[in-house]
Amino acid sequence: MFEHIFKRIDDVLRKEAGCTTELDYTEQSSWLLFLKYLDDLEEERAVEAQLDGRRYAYILDKPYRWERWAAPKGTQGATTRTSR
């Protein structure tokens, strides 16, 4: 499963004008993985806070979170994701 996802990311990044060397490609791939890790960490902390009856202050504003810009979008621009 992950191999297919990474292959798709690889294909997209290699076609981008900003990836002229392997170093560029590695940097951008690492950045994407970090952003996904941060999103998962924040979601976990938000759920823990909710279960404890506390509010959680996200590090990233809503427009910059993974679910907003990385999630698949339908023809109307709405995310096709059903969770979160």
Number of C-alpha atoms within 10 A of each C-alpha: 5 7 8 9 10 12 11 11 14 15 11 11 18 15 10 10 7 11 16 12 9 10 10 14 17 13 11 17 15 12 12 14 11 12 15 16 13 16 19 13 11 18 15 12 15 17 14 14 14 12 10 9 9 11 12 14 11 13 11 12 8 11 9 13 18 17 16 13 12 13 13 12 13 10 7 6 8 11 15 11 11 5 5 5
